[in-house]
């Protein structure tokens, strides 16, 4: 499980760096739009600025959700989780855990209709 923790920590660092960059970019877009006449409806650049702002906000939210999943997985491991699927209780394959270290489901359970595929 140590190598899975290492993979999670590495992904966490990448996600933190990405979140910082995206947050900075979002702040830059918002600051830049404050200096403009922010009439998105009539300004030809307004739609682009609004789209950039919304796209960046969505990426910040997605990256934050990834960080949350990583932190939950690290907490599971710290609490003694043995790598078993939370749905069926069978072991999650080691290769799957290395590829998707934040997962808590085996492939079979993740592929079932209505499952999130985490």
ChimeraX attribute file (.defattr): number of C-alpha atoms within 10 A of each C-alpha:
attribute: neighborCount
match mode: 1-to-1
recipient: residues
	/A:1	15
	/A:2	8
	/A:3	12
	/A:4	22
	/A:5	19
	/A:6	14
	/A:7	18
	/A:8	23
	/A:9	16
	/A:10	12
	/A:11	17
	/A:12	20
	/A:13	12
	/A:14	14
	/A:15	18
	/A:16	16
	/A:17	13
	/A:18	16
	/A:19	19
	/A:20	14
	/A:21	13
	/A:22	19
	/A:23	17
	/A:24	13
	/A:25	17
	/A:26	20
	/A:27	15
	/A:28	13
	/A:29	16
	/A:30	15
	/A:31	11
	/A:32	12
	/A:33	16
	/A:34	10
	/A:35	8
	/A:36	11
	/A:37	10
	/A:38	16
	/A:39	13
	/A:40	14
	/A:41	10
	/A:42	10
	/A:43	13
	/A:44	10
	/A:45	14
	/A:46	17
	/A:47	15
	/A:48	12
	/A:49	18
	/A:50	18
	/A:51	13
	/A:52	16
	/A:53	18
	/A:54	13
	/A:55	13
	/A:56	19
	/A:57	17
	/A:58	13
	/A:59	16
	/A:60	20
	/A:61	15
	/A:62	13
	/A:63	21
	/A:64	16
	/A:65	13
	/A:66	17
	/A:67	21
	/A:68	14
	/A:69	19
	/A:70	23
	/A:71	16
	/A:72	15
	/A:73	20
	/A:74	20
	/A:75	12
	/A:76	15
	/A:77	16
	/A:78	10
	/A:79	9
	/A:80	9
	/A:81	14
	/A:82	11
	/A:83	22
	/A:84	15
	/A:85	20
	/A:86	14
	/A:87	12
	/A:88	12
	/A:89	11
	/A:90	13
	/A:91	14
	/A:92	21
	/A:93	15
	/A:94	14
	/A:95	10
	/A:96	15
	/A:97	21
	/A:98	17
	/A:99	12
	/A:100	16
	/A:101	25
	/A:102	25
	/A:103	22
	/A:104	24
	/A:105	27
	/A:106	23
	/A:107	15
	/A:108	12
	/A:109	20
	/A:110	17
	/A:111	13
	/A:112	10
	/A:113	8
	/A:114	8
	/A:115	10
	/A:116	10
	/A:117	15
	/A:118	15
